[in-house]
Amino acid sequence: LATEIYGLDVSAGIWQANYDAPIGFLPGQFSTVETDIYADISKELGFWGLTGSVGYIKYIFDDTTPSNVPGIGGIDDAQEVYFGLSKELWYGISSDLTYYWDVETDNQGYIELGFSKSFDLTDCVSLGLDTRLGYAYEESEFANWVTTATLDWAFTDTAVLSPYVLCAVEGAEETYYSNNSEVEFVAGVNLT
């Protein structure tokens, strides 16, 4: 959901996924449902074409840890606050820099730099390209690189169907953000 209130762009939403998560340092995985509730406030700052944003994300996990794994309680819920700056660069390329700070658990701080561009293919179809570099701030390590391609089809004046594919490349293995695979491919579809 998104609207404008007193000259501020305000948005909020909910996101949910079901996936397998590693069981700490032990072999094997358990299934979890992650629900993210988020809100964002942004405003054009009036200088250098910058837009500033402040946001909040609540991560809620419904863990189903196997009962035969002693001492593992699953994934802790978390709360995160983020601060960002964005700017349109040249030739329609947009950029953003965001710092994420986990205020409930300790993820050591995370910085993400992103670039995106959209290409109109027809009156109602466009191709979106987005690439993001993640950096584990306090660990001083490259965390990940994620590139996404989206095909946006505005099939009515108020609805857009967006199939997408993304490739995520893991950075340094010893960071908080590392996972069990070096490269992952994900595909999906969004309806807006």
C-alpha positions in Angstrom: 0.0 0.0 0.0 1.3 3.5 -0.8 0.0 7.0 -0.5 1.2 10.6 0.2 0.6 12.3 3.5 1.7 15.9 4.3 4.2 15.8 1.4 5.7 12.5 2.5 5.6 9.3 0.4 4.3 6.6 2.8 4.2 2.8 2.1 3.5 -0.4 4.0 3.2 -4.0 3.1 3.4 -7.6 4.1 5.5 -10.4 2.5 5.5 -14.1 3.2 7.5 -17.1 2.1 7.9 -20.8 3.1 11.5 -22.2 2.8 14.0 -24.5 4.3 16.5 -23.0 6.7 19.8 -24.6 7.9 19.9 -25.9 11.5 22.7 -23.9 12.9 26.0 -25.7 12.6 24.3 -29.1 12.3 23.6 -30.9 9.0 20.1 -30.8 7.8 17.3 -28.2 7.5 13.9 -27.4 8.9 11.0 -25.7 7.2 10.0 -22.2 8.3 7.4 -19.6 7.2 8.8 -16.1 7.3 6.4 -13.1 7.4 7.8 -9.6 7.0 5.7 -6.6 7.9 7.3 -3.3 6.7 6.7 0.4 6.4 8.6 3.2 4.7 8.6 7.0 4.7 10.4 8.9 2.0 10.8 12.5 0.8 12.6 14.5 -1.8 15.3 16.4 0.1 15.4 19.3 -2.2 19.2 19.2 -3.0 21.3 17.2 -5.5 18.2 15.4 -6.6 18.3 13.2 -3.5 15.4 11.4 -1.8 15.8 10.2 1.8 13.9 7.3 3.3 13.5 5.7 6.7 11.9 2.3 7.1 11.0 -0.5 9.5 10.8 -4.2 9.0 9.5 -6.8 11.4 10.6 -10.4 10.6 8.4 -13.1 12.1 9.3 -16.8 11.8 6.9 -19.7 12.4 9.5 -22.4 13.0 8.9 -26.1 12.8 12.2 -27.3 14.1 12.5 -31.1 14.3 12.0 -32.3 17.8 15.0 -34.6 17.6 17.4 -31.7 17.4 18.3 -30.7 21.0 19.1 -27.1 21.9 18.0 -25.6 18.5 15.1 -23.2 18.9 14.8 -22.2 15.2 15.1 -18.7 13.9 14.6 -15.7 16.2 12.2 -12.9 15.2 13.9 -9.7 14.4 13.2 -6.0 13.9 15.2 -3.8 11.6 15.3 -0.1 10.9 16.9 1.3 7.7 18.0 4.6 6.4 18.4 5.3 2.7 19.3 7.8 0.0 18.3 7.5 -3.6 19.0 9.5 -6.8 18.3 9.3 -10.5 21.6 9.3 -12.3 22.1 9.5 -16.1 20.0 7.9 -18.9 17.2 6.8 -16.5 19.5 4.8 -14.2 18.4 5.0 -10.6 20.7 4.5 -7.6 20.2 3.9 -3.9 22.3 3.4 -0.9 20.7 1.9 2.3 22.0 1.0 5.7 20.0 -1.7 7.6 20.3 -1.9 11.4 18.9 -4.9 13.3 17.6 -3.4 16.6 16.4 -6.7 18.1 19.1 -9.3 17.3 22.6 -8.4 16.2 23.3 -8.7 12.5 26.3 -6.3 12.7 24.9 -3.8 10.2 24.4 -4.2 6.5 24.8 -1.8 3.6 23.3 -2.2 0.2 24.1 -0.3 -3.0 21.7 -0.7 -5.9 21.3 0.4 -9.5 18.2 -0.1 -11.7 16.8 0.9 -15.1 13.6 0.3 -17.0 13.3 -0.1 -20.7 9.9 0.4 -22.4 9.3 -2.5 -24.9 5.7 -1.6 -25.9 3.0 0.8 -24.6 2.2 -1.7 -21.8 5.3 -3.9 -21.4 8.7 -2.9 -19.9 11.8 -4.7 -18.9 13.3 -3.8 -15.5 16.9 -4.6 -14.6 18.2 -4.2 -11.0 21.6 -5.1 -9.5 22.5 -4.8 -5.8 25.7 -5.3 -3.8 25.6 -6.1 -0.1 28.3 -5.3 2.4 28.5 -6.7 5.9 29.6 -3.4 7.6 31.1 -4.4 10.9 32.6 -7.6 9.5 34.1 -5.6 6.6 33.2 -8.3 4.1 31.4 -8.5 0.7 28.0 -10.2 1.6 26.3 -10.8 -1.7 25.4 -9.6 -5.2 21.8 -9.9 -6.5 20.7 -9.2 -10.0 17.1 -9.2 -11.1 15.3 -9.0 -14.4 11.6 -8.2 -14.4 9.1 -8.1 -17.3 6.3 -5.7 -16.2 3.0 -6.1 -18.1 0.4 -3.3 -17.4 -2.6 -5.3 -18.5 -5.1 -2.6 -17.2 -4.7 1.0 -16.1 -4.4 -0.1 -12.4 -2.8 -3.6 -12.5 0.7 -4.8 -13.4 1.8 -8.5 -13.7 5.6 -8.9 -13.2 7.3 -12.2 -13.7 10.9 -12.1 -12.7 14.2 -14.0 -12.4 17.0 -13.3 -10.1 20.5 -14.6 -9.5 22.1 -14.2 -6.0 25.9 -14.7 -5.6 27.1 -15.3 -2.0 30.0 -13.2 -0.7 32.4 -14.1 2.0 31.4 -17.4 3.8 32.1 -16.1 7.3 29.6 -13.2 7.2 26.2 -13.3 9.1 24.5 -13.2 5.7 26.1 -16.3 4.1 24.0 -19.3 3.2 24.7 -22.9 2.1 25.0 -22.2 -1.6 27.3 -19.9 -3.6 24.8 -19.1 -6.3 21.0 -19.3 -6.2 18.5 -18.7 -8.9 14.9 -17.6 -8.0 11.9 -17.0 -10.3 8.5 -15.7 -9.4 5.7 -13.3 -10.3 4.3 -10.2 -8.6 0.8 -8.7 -9.1 0.6 -5.0 -8.3 
